Amino acid sequence: MAKILKKKFFEVEIPLIEDKFEAYANSIEELQNKIVKLDITRQLKGKSVDLVLKVVLKEGKLSTFPKKLTLLPSFIQHMMHAGVSYIEDSFITETQDYHVTIKPFLITRKKVSRSVRRTLRNSAKNWLIDYLKTKTADEIFQEVLSNQLQKPLSIKLKKIYPLAVCEIRILEITKPIAGKPELKSIGEIEIKKQVSDEGKQISEEISENVDIEPEESKAKPKAKKSSKKAETEIKEEN
């Protein structure tokens, strides 16, 4: 007769936010490589963020490694108001150990022209590509959560046009760079989940009320304007 294992709670550490939670399983080995989704809004004092983590077993203790960070639509909606421009981008780049997908979003203090939005988007992308190469994926996750990445980026972009918001909407590990083991998902433990329908509704409201420029890759090729020309347009508008 097969032995019936009694399930129990195991403590799992989250070094990224210096916290922990308890997972319910038959054994500690069963939790290895599990995927955990956490709502860490409370830990960030109101900044609505979902964090996806991978559970790893090291020396008999359970810990976690970050896989994806998502800034929820409710937080974006809170920052929006009439008379501003919303700028977003999405691209894949490299850290020292992983390929990551990063999606920055910017909100200007006033509505700006297409050329200014393009200059802000390209400047943000170039800065992020260069910066992420100098850090590990774990360091980038820590800096995004503590706002240490967004602050210097915002200072850089304010030289082009003043921003009301400079944030990272999504940061996700896609695959390891050669020589690093893959992060494989074997199962999923749902700790706390936001209602997806609410997020979709908020996203639709933002799309209807904000002038969002389509991604460069989908638009037809156009002659690029220099940052200097964009700055000239800003002065004329003001």
PyMOL commands that set and color helices and strands:
alter all, ss='L'
color gray80, all
select helices_A, chain A and resi 29-31+73-79+114-132+137-145+150-157+196-209+227-237
alter helices_A, ss='H'
color red, helices_A
select strands_A, chain A and resi 8-14+19-25+34-39+49-58+61-71+86-88+91-94+98-108+163-176+187-190
alter strands_A, ss='S'
color yellow, strands_A
deselect
rebuild
show_as cartoon
